[in-house]
Amino acid sequence: MKILAAILLLSALSSTGAAQADEHPWVDERVPDDKRVQSLIDAMTVAEKMAQLQADAPGIERLGILPYNWWNEALHGVARSGRATVFPQPIGMAATFDEELIHRVATAISDEARAKFNIAQEIGNYDRYAGLTFWSPNVNIFRDPRWGRGMETYGEDPYLQSRLGTAFVRGLQGNDPRHMKAAACAKHYAVHSGPEKLRHEFDAIAPKRDIAETYLPAFEALVKEGRVECVMCAYNRVDGEPACGSQLLLQDILRDDWGFEGHVVSDCGAVRDFHKRHKVAADEAEAAAWALKAGTDVNCGRYFAHLPAALERKLISEADIDTALRRLLNTKFKLGLFDIDTPWNDLGAEIVERDGHVDLSLEAARKSIVLLRNANNALPLKKDIRRLFVTGPHAASVDILLGNYHGLSSETVTILDGIVGKVSVGTTVDYRYGQLPYSANVNPANSAIGAAAQADAIVAVLGISTLVEGEEGSAVASPSKGDRLNLSLPPDQLAFLRKLRERSEQPIIVVLTGGSPIAAPELEQLADAILFAWYPGQQGGKAVADVIFGDVNPSARLPVTFPVSVNQLPPYEDYSMEGRTYKYMKEKPLYPFGFGLSYTSFEYGKPSLPSSQLSAGEPLIIDVSVRNTGEVAGTEIVQIYHSTDAAPFDVPNSSLVGFRPVALGAGEEKTVRFAIAATQLRSFGPDGEAVLVKGRHSIRAGGVSPGERGEELTGQSLQAVRFEIR
């Protein structure tokens, strides 16, 4: 593989040895990368430079530059390029509240990415989805549960997004001192979360406080802590200015304030939107020039093909072109694309879907499943149950394992497969499809109802899929281009469940699939137990069965608030955070942020602080004791929330400032220490200024976000302690 890489890189060069290094100094690995980059820029014609700024960049044979397509995806596994390990959708991984797990997942993804890249190079595949620049993760805030792409994010909380997103970036890019294993990309920058049908023309207007407090922190963390290599600018305008042409976003904040040193890519077609949809640019050349000068370095789309016209009209200079090209070449050199040797040259097909990666996908799926209801300890079921009935439109579905932006696996396990593989061989398992997912059954005679009445327990796999939620153009059964303007369970599924309940007094276990909240309060009356499985990846069926039959004690928590209905939500197009998420919602939700049940119970002690007085700038040290008061081992997600009533302006109800999964044996107690940085205790004023408010503050520790509904569902009150910042 190393020899092949060298041949591919250098075959177009006419000279060899020392003469080659003199003529083509960018191939000399002894030279610092910045000098190699500049020497390559100097060797190109202006036309060649401009062509390199398009996502599908052509090769330059005389310079030894191979074709390169900047577009690849790795949201929860290497995507859209065939075989790869498929991990749970990010919203499911967010439910694990587990940074270390996310880092391991991203590390596995980057191993497979390098292996697939090596093989693609070997066969001359330089097309889309064959490179090493991955447009993941998506760290937009899931501010409104109607947004079809919320499933791609790590939820509604900026701190959770920041921690998990940073862990993903570090795993994907690796820790080699010289080369990146793969390049991650923080998208979509910024203030972007629907509506999907308006994204090419929408102007997202949000208060300065909300931009600073909610919409930007995850991007800032990925830049400053994760050293993310790429940022993708969004389709929409932000306060009147296209995100991919915003001096404020791309220069003042991203590069000047945060110190970003990587490259910026446009979302696909976003530069075209300047002209065609936003109608703020007069023509194609003006749109291309505007984006380039603002700081968009590579264009996904065709509009940078108009850069020659922009140059001729003096809308841009060659120096503007060189600036963007330098950033792109820096990324290529970091990836080792001009080097003969990298630590990953020898990775091959044996890496893809290796046993350890498949096992990791299973672990992530197990840790992502949220137990929402378990009346009378309906779960876990016994494996030697006499008669089990499995039904529902998603029980045997592979699609609900995959989510969106997914790879393809040779080892998918549906929920039906997982259940059949788990029960005793003496158990009678009856399966009927039962109900069409999004419409009434054509045939009114339904044998599933009678079959269910004969069972000792019923597992109904219901919910939604990427047919009705997702990105504009991909959710083919959605009347609103992927958004869910009605959050309820599809009505025909609910009617089917009512019929099952009418005919059976045995436990009904409902497994819900999907990537966004399902607002169906009636399920609390119809189902004895409810599991939310998200889009759980290739091993999802095995993970669901592990939870149903008690081999795994569920530990996941909701990374997004489930409202009772859309009536509790502000208007979808309003980007103010007022009334949104657990931080600002006033009504009682169906299920609160951070909620999830277990097969055991936990008890918290009151948090302890070294002092009730904290000097400004000091970290806050908190010790929290938690005990497993049940009879089986379990993992509790310890959550720390901050609030203050001393601010002279509006502040959140509470804010997540710390979390950690804590494994506890039956009867075991542990004390967990958190060090909360002073920056996490800040509040944001109306102009977006960060203020460390002096006066009284509160810290609450528990297994759910603060609020009446969480206390009702868990039977616990969060343990609180007050302190004062001087």
KOLRO-532851 format. One record per residue (C-alpha): residue in one letter; y, z, x. Coordinates in steps of 0.02 Angstrom, whole numbers, padded with zeros to 5 digits, always signed. Last residue first. Example, Ala and Ser with C-alpha at 12.3 -4.5 7.8 and 13.67 -1.06 7.14 Angstrom:
# KOLRO-532851
S-00053+00357+00684
A-00225+00390+00615
//
This chain:
# KOLRO-532851
R+01861+02259-00913
I+01713+02188-01007
E+01638+02316-01125
F+01458+02343-01173
R+01357+02355-01332
V+01169+02359-01355
A+01066+02281-01493
Q+00881+02273-01537
L+00848+02133-01658
S+00783+02196-01823
Q+00601+02160-01861
G+00501+02112-02015
T+00481+01939-01941
L+00527+01832-02091
E+00654+01950-02170
E+00734+01993-02002
G+00754+01810-01962
R+00834+01780-02130
E+00961+01919-02107
G+01030+01855-01943
P+01011+01861-01755
S+00908+01723-01674
V+00721+01758-01661
G+00600+01854-01549
G+00714+01995-01497
A+00859+02051-01389
R+01038+02073-01445
I+01187+02091-01329
S+01357+02143-01393
H+01534+02131-01324
R+01688+02243-01333
G+01845+02208-01234
K+01904+02075-01114
V+01865+01897-01162
L+01803+01788-01021
V+01896+01632-01075
A+01845+01450-01058
E+01984+01333-01116
G+01933+01205-01245
D+02106+01196-01324
P+02053+01306-01470
G+01982+01440-01356
F+01807+01447-01287
S+01711+01608-01257
R+01634+01662-01093
L+01479+01771-01076
Q+01372+01632-01003
T+01499+01607-00863
A+01474+01789-00813
A+01295+01748-00768
I+01160+01840-00866
A+01030+01920-00754
F+00878+01956-00862
R+00743+02084-00828
V+00582+02096-00928
T+00491+02259-00955
K+00310+02238-01005
E+00195+02322-01131
E+00012+02286-01164
G-00076+02339-01325
A-00171+02176-01339
G-00129+02073-01185
L+00048+02010-01160
A+00116+01844-01099
V+00306+01837-01090
P+00397+01673-01123
R+00578+01690-01066
F+00749+01670-01142
G+00931+01701-01095
V+01109+01667-01154
L+01082+01612-01335
S+01247+01625-01426
S+01296+01729-01576
N+01400+01710-01735
P+01504+01590-01630
V+01688+01625-01590
D+01850+01599-01685
F+02006+01653-01593
P+02084+01817-01529
A+01916+01866-01453
A+01861+02048-01464
D+01721+02027-01591
T+01594+01973-01461
S+01421+01898-01465
H+01277+01871-01345
Y+01095+01831-01383
I+00940+01863-01276
Q+00772+01790-01326
V+00598+01849-01277
I+00472+01714-01321
E+00315+01819-01351
T+00146+01762-01289
G-00013+01832-01364
A-00169+01933-01332
V-00260+02000-01484
E-00263+02169-01571
G-00081+02192-01613
T+00062+02299-01547
N+00105+02185-01402
R+00249+02276-01320
V+00420+02218-01263
S+00541+02309-01148
V+00708+02230-01110
D+00808+02258-00951
I+00980+02176-00944
I+01089+02140-00793
L+01258+02062-00836
P+01329+01960-00694
E+01500+02015-00632
G+01649+01899-00651
A+01756+02021-00750
S+01698+02199-00721
L+01565+02265-00838
Q+01567+02436-00919
S+01418+02499-01021
S+01326+02521-00858
P+01155+02481-00784
L+01109+02401-00950
S+00962+02440-01062
P+00895+02337-01207
K+00823+02443-01348
G+00635+02430-01354
Y+00551+02284-01435
E+00390+02274-01537
F+00273+02127-01548
S+00141+02072-01673
T-00018+01968-01658
Y-00075+01804-01733
S+00101+01740-01697
L+00253+01685-01795
G+00399+01572-01750
F+00587+01583-01762
G+00711+01540-01623
F+00832+01451-01739
P+00813+01511-01917
Y+00691+01454-02052
L+00749+01418-02230
P+00928+01454-02182
K+01044+01589-02252
E+01219+01517-02266
K+01356+01547-02138
M+01306+01424-02002
Y+01412+01436-01844
K+01296+01478-01700
Y+01135+01451-01796
T+01176+01268-01810
R+01326+01196-01902
G+01453+01274-02021
E+01599+01230-01908
M+01533+01125-01764
S+01663+00989-01793
Y+01586+00817-01775
D+01604+00772-01960
E+01503+00614-01994
Y+01359+00711-02073
P+01468+00806-02196
P+01436+00993-02177
L+01260+01056-02210
Q+01196+01183-02336
N+01176+01050-02470
V+01058+00959-02352
S+00925+01083-02406
V+00855+01255-02363
P+00908+01226-02183
F+00786+01224-02037
T+00880+01277-01880
V+00831+01192-01717
P+00735+01246-01562
L+00604+01330-01674
R+00490+01447-01578
A+00319+01419-01502
S+00190+01558-01472
P+00035+01509-01568
N-00123+01606-01518
V-00247+01480-01450
D-00435+01482-01478
G-00394+01543-01653
F-00470+01408-01763
I-00308+01332-01825
V-00224+01351-01655
D-00359+01261-01556
A-00369+01131-01695
V-00185+01092-01675
A-00206+01077-01486
K-00356+00961-01502
G-00262+00850-01621
G-00110+00846-01507
Q-00202+00786-01352
Q-00106+00621-01344
G+00062+00697-01383
P+00117+00830-01507
Y+00239+00738-01620
W+00303+00896-01708
A+00158+01017-01747
F+00239+01132-01875
L+00103+01246-01942
I+00109+01318-02118
A-00011+01445-02191
D-00052+01497-02368
A+00033+01343-02437
L+00101+01310-02611
Q+00227+01452-02630
E+00307+01439-02458
L+00292+01250-02470
E+00418+01258-02613
P+00555+01291-02485
A+00542+01112-02423
A+00677+01070-02296
I+00583+00978-02160
P+00676+00997-01996
S+00663+00858-01867
G+00534+00776-01756
G+00389+00758-01874
T+00219+00827-01920
L+00178+00968-02039
V+00008+01052-02044
V-00022+01137-02211
I-00167+01261-02222
I-00223+01291-02400
P-00329+01446-02423
Q-00449+01441-02572
E-00387+01457-02751
S-00408+01271-02779
R-00370+01147-02918
E-00187+01188-02950
R-00150+01205-02765
L-00221+01033-02728
K-00118+00960-02869
R+00039+01042-02801
L+00001+00969-02629
F-00006+00795-02702
A+00163+00822-02787
L+00236+00875-02620
Q+00166+00721-02535
D+00240+00615-02674
P+00409+00697-02650
P+00423+00659-02463
L+00456+00832-02386
S+00641+00868-02400
L+00773+00823-02272
N+00864+00689-02372
L+00987+00589-02266
R+00853+00566-02136
D+00924+00447-02005
G+00822+00302-01938
K+00921+00152-01995
S+00968+00227-02165
P+00838+00147-02279
S+00701+00205-02160
A+00532+00118-02169
V+00556+00021-02006
A+00610+00169-01902
S+00637+00064-01745
G+00799-00030-01780
E+00920+00114-01764
E+00826+00253-01677
G+00708+00375-01758
E+00652+00439-01926
V+00561+00353-02070
L+00419+00256-01987
T+00433+00375-01841
S+00333+00500-01942
I+00354+00627-02081
G+00259+00773-02152
L+00081+00805-02209
V-00086+00858-02137
A-00175+00956-02273
V-00311+01075-02211
I-00409+01149-02355
A-00522+01301-02353
D-00687+01352-02433
A-00702+01178-02507
Q-00763+01122-02679
A-00591+01106-02759
A-00534+00993-02618
A-00664+00863-02664
G-00597+00854-02842
I-00419+00822-02783
A-00473+00700-02648
S-00557+00588-02776
N-00389+00521-02831
A-00383+00410-02985
P-00201+00358-03004
N-00227+00202-02895
V-00062+00140-02825
N-00029+00306-02742
A+00154+00356-02752
S+00263+00322-02602
Y+00307+00389-02430
P+00147+00451-02347
L+00012+00382-02462
Q-00096+00524-02524
G-00276+00581-02514
Y-00338+00509-02349
R-00505+00596-02384
Y-00604+00699-02259
D-00752+00812-02297
V-00814+00930-02161
T-00977+01020-02198
T-01002+01149-02062
G-01172+01154-01975
V-01106+01068-01820
S-00988+01216-01807
V-00804+01174-01805
K-00698+01118-01656
G-00737+00934-01633
V-00711+00896-01816
I-00543+00985-01811
G-00483+00893-01656
D-00535+00724-01722
L-00446+00756-01887
I-00289+00806-01791
T-00300+00645-01692
V-00357+00647-01510
T-00286+00509-01400
E-00374+00473-01234
S-00337+00294-01182
S-00152+00332-01191
L+00000+00226-01225
G+00177+00271-01172
H+00310+00336-01287
Y+00494+00310-01325
N+00460+00374-01500
G+00333+00499-01569
L+00157+00476-01501
L+00042+00597-01594
I+00106+00547-01765
D+00059+00366-01728
V-00123+00410-01695
S-00149+00455-01878
A-00311+00533-01939
A-00235+00685-02024
H-00066+00602-02052
P-00084+00539-02230
G-00163+00700-02295
T-00336+00773-02307
V-00461+00888-02225
F-00586+00988-02331
L-00691+01122-02248
R-00856+01190-02312
R-00958+01331-02232
I-00836+01400-02104
D-00926+01421-01939
K-00769+01394-01838
K-00682+01534-01931
L-00505+01500-01985
P-00357+01578-01894
L-00261+01586-02003
A-00252+01643-02183
N-00188+01809-02117
N-00134+01864-02291
A+00009+01739-02284
N+00029+01647-02120
R+00192+01551-02122
L+00298+01458-01994
L+00174+01449-01849
V+00258+01335-01722
I+00155+01219-01612
S+00237+01181-01443
K+00130+01292-01331
R-00031+01204-01381
A+00050+01035-01356
A+00112+01080-01182
E-00060+01143-01132
L-00143+00985-01198
S-00021+00874-01103
L-00056+00979-00949
D-00243+00952-00970
V-00214+00764-00980
H-00109+00776-00822
G-00241+00875-00729
D-00377+00755-00780
R-00285+00603-00712
E-00197+00501-00845
V-00117+00391-00711
I-00146+00461-00536
E-00306+00360-00503
A-00206+00200-00527
G-00117+00221-00362
L-00010+00338-00258
D-00010+00280-00076
N+00175+00241-00064
W+00224+00412-00129
P+00292+00502+00025
T+00400+00351+00067
D+00375+00219+00202
I+00438+00042+00227
D+00613+00081+00169
F+00731-00030+00069
L+00675+00035-00101
G+00670+00212-00034
L+00727+00291-00196
K+00881+00360-00109
F+00915+00184-00046
K+00910+00115-00222
T+01024+00252-00286
N+01152+00221-00149
L+01140+00036-00190
L+01197+00071-00368
R+01343+00178-00312
R+01397+00049-00184
L+01388-00089-00314
A+01508+00003-00429
T+01637+00029-00292
D+01612-00147-00222
I+01652-00226-00391
D+01813-00127-00407
A+01858-00176-00228
E+01829-00359-00274
S+01968-00338-00400
I+01970-00327-00589
L+02079-00400-00727
K+02135-00529-00600
R+02100-00673-00720
E+01974-00745-00596
L+01896-00574-00579
A+01879-00554-00767
A+01801-00727-00778
P+01677-00680-00642
L+01644-00515-00733
H+01587-00604-00891
A+01402-00587-00847
F+01444-00402-00856
Y+01433-00427-01045
R+01248-00468-01053
G+01167-00302-01096
C+01131-00143-01001
N+01283-00145-00889
V+01285-00060-00721
D+01428+00035-00641
T+01526+00101-00789
G+01673+00189-00705
A+01831+00152-00805
K+01863-00004-00699
L+01693-00076-00744
A+01706-00038-00930
W+01880-00113-00948
A+01835-00267-00847
A+01683-00305-00953
A+01781-00282-01116
E+01925-00390-01051
A+01805-00527-01000
E+01719-00529-01169
D+01878-00537-01274
A+02026-00441-01344
A+01954-00268-01315
V+01979-00130-01445
K+01876-00212-01580
H+01757-00065-01595
R+01621-00185-01652
K+01632-00351-01561
H+01746-00319-01413
F+01713-00143-01356
D+01540-00159-01436
R+01487-00285-01304
V+01509-00146-01177
A+01390-00036-01277
G+01255-00170-01291
C+01120-00064-01212
D+01193+00105-01166
S+01302+00084-01015
V+01243+00143-00845
V+01338+00265-00734
H+01293+00294-00552
G+01273+00449-00445
E+01401+00559-00358
F+01454+00676-00498
G+01579+00805-00435
W+01597+00900-00598
D+01786+00899-00614
D+01829+00735-00527
R+01672+00633-00561
L+01617+00678-00737
I+01775+00757-00808
D+01921+00651-00747
Q+01821+00494-00706
L+01691+00451-00837
L+01745+00561-00981
L+01934+00556-00968
Q+01943+00377-00904
S+01839+00325-01053
G+01773+00147-01052
C+01589+00179-01082
A+01634+00315-01209
P+01747+00193-01301
E+01916+00278-01332
G+01979+00336-01503
D+01936+00519-01494
V+01765+00479-01421
R+01711+00301-01461
N+01528+00269-01492
Y+01398+00176-01392
A+01363+00314-01264
C+01378+00323-01076
M+01218+00342-00977
V+01226+00460-00828
C+01121+00431-00672
E+01063+00526-00519
V+01049+00700-00594
R+01097+00832-00468
G+01003+00958-00576
E+01127+01099-00551
K+01297+01014-00556
V+01255+00853-00648
L+01119+00918-00763
A+01221+01074-00798
E+01377+00974-00841
F+01280+00861-00957
A+01207+01012-01046
P+01378+01094-01060
L+01469+00942-01134
Y+01441+00939-01323
T+01439+01123-01370
E+01573+01234-01292
A+01688+01106-01211
I+01676+00974-01347
D+01676+01106-01482
R+01834+01187-01416
K+01922+01020-01400
P+01893+00988-01585
A+01782+00838-01620
I+01817+00656-01659
A+01671+00537-01641
D+01736+00361-01675
F+01594+00255-01743
E+01580+00068-01713
H+01413+00040-01627
R+01342+00207-01687
L+01374+00174-01871
K+01195+00149-01932
E+01133+00287-01819
P+01250+00420-01888
G+01233+00496-01765
S+01221+00616-01620
H+01343+00567-01483
V+01482+00676-01413
A+01452+00605-01239
Y+01372+00540-01132
H+01206+00483-01205
K+01108+00519-01095
A+01071+00608-00931
C+00974+00490-00818
A+00833+00531-00698
A+00795+00435-00538
A+00617+00438-00472
K+00532+00514-00319
M+00701+00537-00237
H+00698+00515-00049
R+00757+00612+00103
P+00737+00798+00073
D+00591+00776-00048
N+00620+00889-00198
G+00570+00783-00346
Q+00675+00671-00457
L+00568+00692-00613
G+00536+00878-00591
R+00716+00917-00553
V+00775+00814-00701
F+00654+00900-00820
A+00704+01075-00765
T+00887+01028-00787
G+00852+00967-00964
L+00757+01126-01006
R+00897+01241-00947
S+01042+01140-01012
Q+00966+01101-01182
L+00925+01286-01207
Y+01104+01329-01162
P+01178+01193-01274
D+01079+01248-01428
E+01032+01119-01560
G+00868+01053-01493
Y+00788+00989-01333
T+00824+00809-01377
E+00721+00655-01419
M+00676+00722-01592
G+00862+00725-01634
R+00852+00536-01637
G+00849+00519-01827
W+01002+00628-01852
R+00986+00718-02019
P+00956+00885-01933
D+01139+00891-01878
R+01199+00958-01710
F+01045+00904-01612
I+01153+00911-01456
N+01137+00761-01341
V+01027+00798-01191
N+00919+00642-01192
P+00817+00645-01032
S+00785+00507-00980
W+00843+00331-00937
F+00719+00313-00796
T+00765+00221-00636
L+00602+00188-00544
G+00564+00010-00599
A+00432-00076-00706
Y+00500-00043-00881
R+00599-00206-00883
D+00529-00337-00764
Y+00495-00335-00578
N+00307-00364-00593
G+00252-00447-00431
I+00072-00387-00438
E+00092-00263-00294
Q+00263-00210-00354
A+00190-00163-00524
I+00052-00066-00434
N+00176+00037-00334
F+00286+00064-00487
K+00139+00126-00590
A+00094+00252-00455
R+00275+00306-00434
A+00297+00334-00621
E+00130+00424-00633
D+00189+00551-00505
S+00358+00559-00592
I+00275+00602-00758
A+00171+00739-00677
T+00329+00815-00604
A+00415+00802-00772
V+00274+00900-00855
R+00276+01032-00718
H+00464+01054-00738
I+00446+01067-00928
L+00314+01203-00905
E+00426+01302-00788
E+00572+01293-00909
D+00471+01362-01056
F+00558+01383-01224
T+00397+01307-01294
A+00491+01237-01445
A+00589+01126-01325
M+00425+01038-01285
G+00412+00995-01469
I+00591+00928-01475
P+00548+00832-01315
Q+00401+00738-01398
P+00234+00804-01336
F+00160+00726-01178
V+00085+00551-01168
T-00006+00519-01005
A+00018+00337-00957
R-00056+00167-00999
G+00061+00028-01050
S+00239+00002-00997
R+00339+00063-01146
A+00355+00241-01083
V+00313+00347-00931
G+00287+00516-01012
H+00393+00621-01128
L+00562+00533-01115
A+00510+00422-00970
E+00600+00257-00996
N+00644+00111-00882
W+00794-00005-00873
W+00866-00041-00701
N+00776-00207-00681
Y+00759-00256-00499
P+00731-00424-00416
L+00689-00403-00230
I+00825-00399-00098
G+00769-00468+00069
L+00941-00534+00112
R+00899-00720+00105
E+00793-00691-00049
I+00927-00614-00156
G+00834-00547-00308
P+00912-00545-00480
A+00977-00387-00566
D+00917-00361-00745
A+01030-00214-00783
Q+01182-00313-00727
L+01288-00251-00583
Q+01187-00348-00453
A+01254-00512-00524
M+01430-00457-00478
K+01383-00431-00296
E+01296-00599-00281
A+01451-00688-00347
V+01561-00594-00223
T+01448-00649-00081
M+01338-00518-00002
A+01322-00469+00181
D+01464-00342+00175
I+01378-00251+00032
L+01220-00241+00136
S+01312-00170+00286
Q+01398-00044+00173
V+01233+00019+00104
R+01155+00036+00276
K+01308+00132+00335
D+01296+00252+00189
D+01109+00269+00217
P+01124+00332+00395
V+01041+00212+00521
R+00868+00253+00588
E+00791+00170+00434
D+00847-00002+00494
V+00827-00116+00343
W+01014-00111+00305
P+01049-00177+00481
H+00996-00356+00435
E+01041-00464+00584
D+01029-00324+00712
A+00878-00245+00627
Q+00793-00414+00622
A+00827-00444+00805
A+00746-00278+00844
G+00583-00333+00763
T+00577-00490+00658
S+00689-00631+00597
S+00676-00739+00442
L+00690-00607+00309
A+00613-00651+00142
S+00451-00563+00185
L+00539-00399+00222
L+00526-00296+00066
L+00366-00366-00005
I+00283-00363+00165
A+00336-00184+00197
A+00273-00128+00028
L+00108-00216+00061
I+00086-00126+00226
K+00120+00040+00142
M+00000+00000+00000
//
